[in-house]
Amino acid sequence: MKFSKLFILGLLCVSLTTGSVFAQRLTGNITGTVRDADGSPLPGVTVEISSPSLIGGVQAQVTSDKGTYRFVNLPPGTYKLVFKLEGFQTVERENVKLSVGRTVIINMVLQQATIEESITVTAAAPVVDPTQSTLSHVFTKDDIEKLPMGRWSFFDVIKFAPGMLMTAQQTDRIVAFGSNSESNSFRVDGVELSSPSIGTGWVEVSQEAIEEVETIGLGAPAEFGSFTGAVVNVVTKSGSNTFHGALAYYGQYDALTADNNPWKVLDPGVPPEEAQNYPDSAYSYHLDKYYSAAFNLGGPVVKDRLWFYGSYERVEDKASYWNTYPGYAVNYPAKKAFFKLTGQASNRHKLSGSIYWEKLEWPDMPRYWVEPQCLATETAENYSWNFLYTWQVSNDSFFEVKYAGYLTNDDYLPNNGDLETPPHFDWGTGEVWGGCWTAPWVWTEYRHQAHVNFSHFAEDFLGGDHEFKIGVQYYEADTRYYEAYCGERYYYDYFGYPYYLYQRDVYYVGAHEREWGAFVDDSWKIGDRLTLNLGIRFDYLNAFVPELPVMDGWNGPTGEKYPAVKDMIDWKTFSPRLGLVFSITSDQKTLLKANYGRYYDKDCADNWDYPGPNMTDLHVYYYDWDVGDYVHWYTITGESSYVLDPKLKRPYADLFAIGLERELLPDFKMGLTFIYKEQRDLLGIEERAGHYEKVAMVSPDNGETYILYNQLDVGNVAYWITNPSNYEQFYRALMLSLYKRYSHNWMLNASVTYSKSWGLNNLGRATSATQQAIIWYGGYMGQDPNDLINAYGRMPSDRPWILKVQAGYSLPLDIMASFNWVYQTGRPYISFTQFRLNQGRVKVIAEPRGKHRLP
């Protein structure tokens, strides 16, 4: 015991001087205590565990002096436990279901026996976890396979988790517990797959390859960092000792798709150029085709030693959306492939490795006012890889080493390949002709990550039982792209006559970042009813602009390079995590959970690398009819107007949650949780050079009087990327959840959330539901102080009531009848009024955000 204590304390000291960013949460634990009929602990009981999910065959251990046993680092699956001791009955406990991140406690009482006898127990495993204060939700294999949901990726799964809000029907932009969509962490087998530039999930693994999905939004332990919303933890499938495979097809057809058109239905035979002649009418959503065809196969290479699993999926999605001419439907194809090997060199050493590939296309949808040669297609080809080594040092300790990463090549290029013909946009008619109508780009992004974790269970140590986990991890990412108008020019006409010309050379921008950190977590069990979850983490993040090529237009690099700009971001942060679980009842089926934590957000490079120091100059010309040509008007130098605050702080959230959880019936639980979150040091733009006077003006639109800011020194501006003092976000919610694990032919997943999300950030003037607060996504709000008028209020995705229900029932002949239903309050919308000031025409929000809502 002396060695154990010194070893643990030494590891704790080491962990506080090293780093952690990404964490491993792919497995669960099964533990318990074996007693005799009088309630006394039974040491020396042999406990065997087996499962089709567990490589290496049956595992066994012997209970301690206190009658305890622990099987850790187990993959999700259904397990069988066997308890043996000479002179006692042999007991078999079957159908023990284990999910990712969970600890299932199976206590057992052995009766004395004069003859050898065996009994089998089939009671359901608990659905509440008395060891964790984390309030999370797991979608099991049964949930994913039996409940109706979209089949595109794990994003179609997590939108049914309590507290998670999709900003559109099919999107990877998730708003979790009031935070912005760039503030989540998306992990597949421990690989962080969030984009370093814009923060959203980038690799969209096929559902065919998914075993379980876990969402963690409240009380996440210190091993998780760089998020303020939620952690989405995806665990992929593995092989087994038997060959198994499947052909899967998912299809959706127009005849089976509801028409939610709120206006009069516009006949699809009406050409789009005549649609304006039918007021209060709109084309309905039309689905040409949607299908997902997939194949998967898994099995043994060497039984009990090496397994494989692979899947391939092809998706075709062709539709025209609401108020879009059906003849303009375009196809969005996708191909996805996954392969994984799982091996066990010995009983204590495991290896696994996987690789994933996908290719996705998003062609522009035609418009009647855009000539066909002006359209382009975005194409993304993504790779991710993952290698994990696990060493089971003892029944109480295990050690993990991991390397993983991903690479994406994403471009948006004209369909005809012409990068030299500039586009023309007619302000009078809205028509587009010439070259590609928006600026093409070529983008590359990669991420590397490595970590080392050590977990140790110390029984009867420092006032209780402790489960320590410490980690040292490193993360490195690079994002870069080049972009410009075709021909490096963009013409603006007016009713067919030349008007303006914008000219900008191809620019190449990017960012490189490295992050180190450290965490230590302690799950401290005090007595039979109380468990404390304590944690601390340290992060150090440094980001800079690397050397980038100087471009020779669209011909490629010149061979010269822009110099690197060091230390654009330099953040050091500490994050405490505190949680408790108290078993109100002795059966550990009624739990009080509470937690507090500070969570620092990730660095999204597009907040500061664009425009960035390598931005080329923008030259603006007007057409002079006297000379019959374009004449230079003014130039905006690429780096003149944007200043990155050298004292920029890392955004953070403080979160508090308290709730009750109760197992009502076997496999059935209910939870009630109160949540409060506040976010500070948000990023935004402040104009710090101009001088303004306050003036009162009456709106010509609504007759209301507004106090406006009129600039006295027009043209004198300095846009600082900083932490505006009045930027803040709040979220408050009460959430009720019901979950019935699939058993006895039925299942249920339901929640109702009453919430309020309010404050001010880059999206104060946003008119859509996409709550992604990257600075340039918000239209560079803050460049004019009038942008802030009436901008404080409800967040774009604030929906006070959200009700979700998923349910299923197994009918004879193995037919599953299931449904899902989501109701949510309409989101806020805003209107604008315009004024003419010295600095030009300005748009002001007419009324405070949240005063009006969509139905």
N, C-alpha and C positions, 0 to 999 in steps of 0.2 A: 504493500500500500504506500510506503514511503516513496518508492520509485515512481509509482503512478502519480502521486501528488506533485512531485518535483517535475516530472515529465509534462504534466498538464500546465503547470504554472509557467514553465519554460516556453511552451508553445504559445501561450497567451501573450507573453512578452514579445516573442518573435513576430506574432501576427500584427501587433500594433506598430511595427516599423516597416511593414511590407504592404503589398497592394492587392486590391480586388475590384473587379468591375462586373464580371459575369459569373453566373453560378450554375451549379449542377443540381437539378431537381427532377430526376427521371424515375425515381424508385420510391418505395415505401417500406414500412417496417411492420412486423408482426411480433408482439411481445405479450408477456403475461406472467402469471404466478400459478404454480401448481400446489394444491393443498390436499390434506387428507380430510376425512369426514368430520373431524373435530375442528377444522380450520387452521391446523398447524402447517407451516410451509414444509414441502417435501423436497429435500435436496436429492440429487442423484437420479432424477427421472430422465430417461432418454426421450427426447422430443425430436421427431422426424418431420420434415416438411417436404412436400413435392407439389409440382404443378407442371402442366404442359408449357407454361411460360418460362420455367426455370431450367436453364441449361446446366448440365452436369448430373442430372438425376437427383435422387433423394439426398437431402442434407440432414445432418443430425447434430445435436449438442445435448449436454447434460445440464439440468437445472443447478443453480448455485445454492449456497448455504441458506439463502432466503427463499428458495423455491422458484426463483425467477429464470426466465429464458428470454432470448432476444435473437430474432432473425432480422437482419438489416440489409439494406441495399437490394431489396427484392423488386423485380420488374412487376408492373401491374398485371393482374391475372386472378385466377381462381385457384385457391390452394387447399391442400389436405394436410392436417396435422395428426400425428399419431403419438400418444403418450404411453410409455412403458416403464414399469418398475416391478421387480420381482415381489410377489405377494399381493399385488394390486391388480385390479382390472386393467386391461389395455383398452384405451379409449381412442376412437378415431373421430376427429372433427372435420367434417366435409363442407365444401361449398363456402369457404372463407374468401370473400371477395376483397381484393386489395387494389386501391387506386393510387395514382401518383401523388406523392407528397403527404400521404396519410400514414398514421400509425394505428393499426388495429390491435386492440387488446383482447386477447382470448385467455381468460382465466379458466382453470380446470380443477375439478375436485375428483380425486381417485378414491374409489371404494376398495377396501380390503377384499381379497378373494381367496378361498381355500383351494380352488382349482383354477387352472388357466382358463380365462374367459375374456371375451372382447365385446365391446358395445360400440355402436356408431351413433354420433350426435350430428344432427343436420340443422341445428338452429342457425338463424341468419347472423352474420357478423354485424357488429354495431355500425351505424351510419353517422355517428357523431364521434369526434376525436377529442378526448379530454386532455391531450398533451399540447395542443396548439391554440394560440389566441388568434391566429390568422383566420380571417373570414374569407373563404375562397369557395369556388365552385368547380366541380370536376364533371366533365362530360365523358362518361365511360364508353367503352366499345359498344355496349348495348344501346346507349343513348344515340350515338352517331349512326348506327346501322338501322335502328328501328323507328326513330322519330323523323318526321318529315322536315327537311331543311334543304336549302340550296346545296349543290354539289361542287361548287367552284373550288373552294379551299376551306381552311379552318375559319376564315372570316364569316362564313355562313353558319358556323357553329356558335362562335362566341357571342354573336348578337343576341342570343337567348339567355345569356347569363345575367343575373341581377346586377343592376347598376351600369350595364353596358348599353350604349346607344349608338346605333348605326345612323350616319348622317344621310344615307341614301340606301335604296334597296340593295344595290350591288356596289360595294365600295370597300376599300381597306382603311377608310378613315373612321376610326372608332373614338367616341367620346366616352371616357370612363370616369364615373364619379365626379363629373364637372370639369375635369382637366381637358386640355386641348388634344387633338388627335395626334400631334407629333410627340406627345409626352408619354406614350406607352412603350413597353418593351416587348418585342416579339421574338420568341426563342423556339427553335426546333431542335430537339435533342441537345439542349444547352447552348446552341449556336445563336448568338444575337443577330437577327436578320432585319433589324431596323436600318433604314437608310441613314448614313452619316450626314447627308446633306439636308434632307427634309423631315427625317424622324419617323416616317410612317413605315409599316411593314412592307418589305419589298419582294421577298420570295414567298410564293403562295403554294405551299405544298399540297398535293392532291389529297383529298379525303381518303382515297383508297389506301394510302400509306400510313394513315393515322390510327394509333391505338387508343390514345386518350388525349384530351385537351383540358388544361387547368387554367382558370383565371384567378389571379390574386390581386385584389385591389385594396384590401384593408389589413393592416397589421403585418405586412410582408417583413420577414426577418432581414437582418443586416446583410445577408449574403446577396441581396438584390439591391442594385443601385441604378442610377441614371434613368429614373422615371418618376413622374408624379401622378400618373393615371393608374394603369394596371399593368401587371405582368401576364402575358399570355404564354403558357408553357405547353408546347406540343411534344408528345412522345410518339415516336414512329413504331410501326410493327416490326417484329423479328420473326425468324423462322422457328421451327420446332423439330421434335424427333420424328414427326410424320409429315409426309408431303401433303400440302394443301394448296389449292388455288381456286380462282373464281374468274368468271366473266361477268362484268357488270355493265348495265346500260341504264342510263337515266335520261328521260326525254320529257320535254314540255311542249305542248302544242297550243296554237292560237285558240282552238275551240275550247280548250280547258283553262284559258286565261281570262280572268275577270276584266271587265272594262270599267275603270274608275273615272272615266271622262266626266268632269263636272259641268262641261258645256254641252251644247247641242253637237251631235256627232256629225262631222263633216264627211261627206261621201268621198271615199278614196279615189273615185273617178275624177274629182275636181283637181285640176293641175295646181301646183303650189303657187304659181304666179297669180292665180285667180282667187286664192283663199281669202284675201283681204276683202273680197266682195261679200263674204258671208260672216257678218258680225255675230259675236257670241257663239261661234261654232269653232270646233277644233277637230283635227284628226285624232282618232283613238290610237292607243298603243296597239301595234300589230306585230305579232311574233311569226316570223317566217320559219325559223327552226331553232331549236335548242336541244342539244344532246351531249351527253358525256358517255363515251365508251371506254372501258378500262379492262385491263387484265392484270392479275397478280398471281404470284407463285412463291411458295416458301417451303422449306424442308431441311433435312440434314445433308451436309456434305460428309461429316463423320458424326455418327450418333453420339450424343452427349458431349461432343467436343467442338463441333463447328456447324453453325446453321447459316442459311442464307434466306433472304427475302428480297423480292423485286416486284415492281409494279410499273405499268405504263398506261397513260391516259391521253385521250384526244378529245378536245371539246370544240364544238362549233356553236356559235351564238350569233344569230342574225335577226335583228328586230329594228323597227322604227319606233321611237319613243313618242310620248304624248305630244300632240300638236306638230308632228313631223310627217311629211308626206311619205306614205308607205313605200313608194317607189324609190326612196332614198335609203332604204335599209342596207346596212353593210354588215359583213361577217367579221366577227372577232375570233379567230382561231387560236387554239392553245395546244401545246404538246408538253407532257410532263413525264419524267422517268425518274425512278428511285431504286437504289440497290444498297443492300446492307448485309454485312457479315458480322456474326456474333460468335465468339470463340472462348473456350475455357481451357487454358493450358494446364491448370491443376485446380484442386478444390478451392484455392484461395486467390487465383490469378485469372482475371477475365479481360478480354479485349473485344472491342467492337469498332467498326468503321462503316461509314456510309457516304454516299455521294448522291446528289440530286441535281437534275438538269431540267430547265423549262425554257420554252420559247413562246413568246406571246406577241400578238400583233393587234394594234388599234388604228385602223385606217380612218381618215377623216370622213365624216358623213357628208354627202353632197348637199349643196344648196343651189337653188335655181339662180341666185345672184352671183354665184362663184363659178368661174369657168373651170372645167374639169382638170386642165393642166395646172391649176393652182392648188390642187389637193396633195396631201402627203400622208405618210403612214409612220406611226411610232412602232418600232420593233425592239423588243427586249429579249436578251438571251442571258439567263442567270444560272450560276453554278454555286452549290454549297457543298462543303465536305466536313467530316467530323471523325475524329479518332479519339477513343477513350480507353484508358487502362485503369483497372480497379484491382487493388490488393487488399484482401481481407486479412488484416494483420492478426486479428483474433475475433472471438465472438463479440467483443466490445469495441473494436477499432477497425476502421478501414480508411484507405488512402486512395485518392483519385488524381490522375494526371490526364490533361486533355489539351488537344490542339484542334482548332476548327476555324472555318472562315467562309467567305463567300466572295464571288466576283460577278459583276453585272456589266454588260455592254448594252447600252440603250441609245438609240438614235431616232431622230425624227427627220425624215428626208423626203423630198418630192417624189411622187410616184413615177414621174417621167425621168428622174435623175438629173434634171436641169437645175444647176446651182448658180447659173450666171445671169439668167433673165430676171430682172427686178419686177416686183409686183406693183400694181396700181390699184388703189382703193378710191372709189368715188364717194365723197362725203354727201353729195346730193342725192344719188340714186341708190347707194349701198352696194353697187356692183364691184366685183373684184376680177381683174384680168391680168395677163402677163405671167409672172412667175409665182412661186409658192406664196400663199397668202399670209402665212406666219413664218417667223424666223426658224429655219432648220437648226438642229443641234446634233452633236456627237458627244456622248457622255460615257465615262468609264468610272466605276466605283468598286473598291474592294475593302475587305475587312479581314484582319487576322486577330486571333485571340488565343491565349493559352492560360491555363490556370492549374493550380495545385490545391487540393482540399484535403483536410484530415479531420475525421470524426472520431470521437472517443466517448464511451459511456463509463461514468465513474459512479459506482453504487456506494451509498452510505458515505458521502464525501461532502464536507463543509455544510452540514445541516440538511442533507437530502441526497437525492439522486440527480446527477447532472449528465446531460447529453451535450457535449461541446462540439462545435464545428468551427474551424478556422480555415482561412483561405488566402492564397497569394495568387494574384491574377494580373494579366497584362492585356492591353487592347491597343490595336493600331488600325487606323483607317485612312483611306485616301479617296477623295472625290474630285473629279476635274472634267471640264467639258469646254468645247468651243462652239460658238454660235454667232450668227449674223443674218441679216436679210440676204436673200438671193441677190447676187450682183452687188452686195454690200450697199444697196440703196432701196428706199421705199418711197414711192410716189403717191401723193394725195391729190386727187382731182376734184373738181366741183362741177357737176352736170356736164362732164365731158371735157372740161377745160383744165389745163395745168394750174396747180395751186401751190403746193409745198413739196419739198424734197428733203427727206432725212437720209443722211449718209453716215455710215459707221463701218469701220474695218472689222473683219473677223476678230473677235476677242477670245482669249483663252483664260478661264478663271478656274480656281480650285483651292482645295484646303487639305491639309494633312494633320492628323491629330493622334496623340498618344495619351493613354490614361493608365495610371497605376492606382492601386488602392489596397486596402486590407479590411477584413471583417473578422469578427468573432461573435458567434452566437452561443447562447447557453440556455437550454431548456431545463429548468431547475424544478424538480418535483419535491414539494414539501408536504410530507404526510400523504394521506390517501386522496385528498380532494383538491389541493392547490398546486398549480404549476405556473411558474413565472417564465416568460420568454424574454430574455435580455440580450441586447446586441448593440454593437457599435461598429461603425465603419469609417474609414478614412479614404478619401479620393484625391488624387492629383491629376489634373488634366491640363495638357499643354497643346495648343494648336497653332499652326502657322501656315502661311502661303508658301508652297514649295517653288523651286525653279520650274517655270512653265515655258513652253515654246512660244516664240514670236511667229505669227502665221503670215504666210504669203497669200492672203485672201483664202479662197476655197481650194487653192492648189496644194496646201499643206505647210508644214513648218519650214522656216527659212534656214534653220540651223542655229540661229541665235536663241537666247533664252532670257526671260525676265528674271531678275535676281529674286531669291527667296526673301520673304519678310517674316522674321522670327517673332515669336511670343505675341501673336495676335490675341490669344486667349491663354490665361495662366491662372487656374483656379485650384485652391486647396480647401477641402471641406471635411467636416466631421458630421456624422449622422447618427444620433441615438435612436434606438428602438426599444420600447417597453411594452410588455403585454402580460396579461394574466388570464388563466382559465380556472374557474372554481366550480367544482361539482356540487351543485345545490342538493342533489339527492345522492344517497349512498350507492345507487346502482350506476352512477356516472352517466345517466341518460338525460339529465337536465343540467345545462352548463351556462354559467355566466362568463362572457368573454369581453375583455376590454383591452384596448391598445392605444398607444400614442407613438408617432414616429415623425421624424423629419426626413423628407425625400427630396433630393436635388435632381433637377431635370438634366437631360442629356444636352450636349452641345449640338445644335443643328447648324452645320457650316453655312448653309444658305442665308442665315441671318447676317453674316458679315463678309463672306467671300464674294458676294455679288451686291453692288457693282464691283467692289474690291479694287486693290491697287493696280491690277493689270487691265482694267477696263479701258477700251479704246475711246477716243473722243467722238462725240456726236456733233455733226455739223448740220445745221438747219438752213435751208435755202427757201426763198420765195420766188415765184415766177414774176418777172418784170416784163410787162407787155411792151414797154418802150424799147427794151433791148432785145426782146424775143427770146429770152433765155432765163435760167434760174440764177439768182443773185444771192451770194452769201449773206445771211441775216445774223446769226450768232453761233457760237460753239460752246458746248458744255464739255469741259475736260472730264475724262473718265473718273478721276479721283479727287476732283476739286471740291465737290459738294458734300461728300460723306466722310465723317470722321468717326472712327471707332474709339469709344471712350476707354482710355487706358486703365480706368478704375472700374471697368465693367464687372458686375457681380453675377454669380451663378443663380438662376431662378430656383426657387425651392417651394415646397409645400409642407405645411404642418397639418397632420391629420389625426383626428381623434375619433374613435368608434367604440360603442358599447352595445352589447346585445345579449339576447337569450337564445339558446338553441336546445331543442327538446326532441328526443326520439319518441314519437307518439305511439308507433307500432313497429314491429320488426320491418326493417327496410324503408321506414317512412319517418321523415323528420320535418320540423318546422323551425324557422328562425325569425327573429324580430330584431332589427339593428337600427341604431341611430348613428348618423355620420355627420361630422363637421370637418370641413377642410378650408384652409385659407392659403393662398399662394401670393408670394411677394417677390420683389426684385425681377419682375417680368421685363422682357426686352422690348424696346420700341425706339421710335425716332423722336427727337426733340429738335426744333429749330432754335438755334441759340445766338444768331447774329443779328437778325432783324429787329427794328424798333417799331412798335405798334401803338396805336391809340385806340381806345374803346369808343365805339360809335353806336348809337341806337338807330336801327333801320326797320322799316315796316316791310314785311314780306309781300311781294306782289301776288303770291300764290294763295295765302290764307289770311292775310290781313293782320297777322300777329307781329308784335314788336320783338326784335332780337338785339342783344348786345353783341356786337361783332368786333373783330380785331383788324383794323385798317393799317397796312404797313406804310411807314413814313419814308423808308429808304429802300424802295423796290429794287430787287436784284442783289441785295446784300443778304445772303443766306448761308447758313452752315448747318447741315443736317447731321446731328450726332446720333449714332447708334449707341444707346445707353440704357439705363434702368429708370424710366420716367417715374417720378415720385408718386404720381397719382394712379399708376397702373397697379391693379390688384384684382384678384379673383376669389370668390367665395362659393362654397357649395354646402348645402344643408339638406339632409334627407332622412326619411324614415322608410325602412324597407322591410317588407314581409315576404318570406319565401317558404315554399312547400316543395319537398323533393321526395319522390317515391322511386327507389331503385327497382329495376325490372325484376319482378318475382310474381308468382301466382298469376301470370298472364297479363299483368298490367303495369303501367309506369306513368309518372307524372313529374313535370318540372314547371313550376309556376311561381310568379313573383309579382308584387305590386309595389311601386315606388312612388312616394310623394316627395317632391324635392323643389329646391329653389337654387338657381345658379345665376350669379350676378357679379358685376364688377366692370373693369375696363382693361382692355388689352388692344393689340393691333387690329382686332376685328370689330372695333367699335362702330365702324361704318359699313360692315359687311351686310350684304343682302341675301346671302345663301346660308344653308344650314351647315356647310362644311366648316367646322370650327378648328381650322388649322392656322395657328397664329404665327407662321413664318412672316417676317417683316414685309417681304414683297408680295405675299399673298393678300395682305390687308390693304393693298393699293398705296403703300408708303404713307399710311396714316401718321400724322404728326408733323408733316412738312409745313403745314399752316396751322396756327393755333385755333382757327375756326373749326378744324377737324374734330376738336374735343367737345364742341357744343352738343349737348344732349347725348353724348356717346356713352356715358356711364349708365348702366342698367342691366337688364337681363342679357345673358349670353346668347349667341345665335342659336345654340342647340338646347336652350332651356325649355324643358317640357315638364310642367308640374306633375302630371300623372302619366305613368307608364305601367301598363298591365300586360304581362306575357303569360301564355299558357301553352304548354306542349303536353300531349297525352297520347297514350297508345294502349291497345288491347289486342291480344293474340286470339284470333278466331280459329276454328278447326281448319285443318289442311295447312297449318303453318301460315295463314294469311294474317298480316298485321294491319289493323285498322288504326290510323293515327291522324292527328291534326296538330297544327299550331295556329295561334291567334295572338296578334299584338295590337294593342290600342295605346295611342299616345296623344297627349294634348298637342295642338298645333304650335308650331314654333313662332317666336316673335318676328314681326317684320317692321321695317322703317320706311319713311318717306322723306324726301328732301325738298328744300326750297333753295332758290338761288338768289345771289346778290352780286352787284358789281362794285368791287373795291379797287383801291389803287393797284393791288397785286394782280388784278384780273377778276374773272368771274369765279366765285367760290360757291360750293354746294354745302349746305348746312343741314344737319338732321333736324327735321321739323319738330319732332316731339321726343321725349325721353324713350330710350329703348325699353320695349316690353309693354308699352301702352296698348299696342294692337297685336293680335295674333291671327295666324291662319287658322281656319277651322280644323 
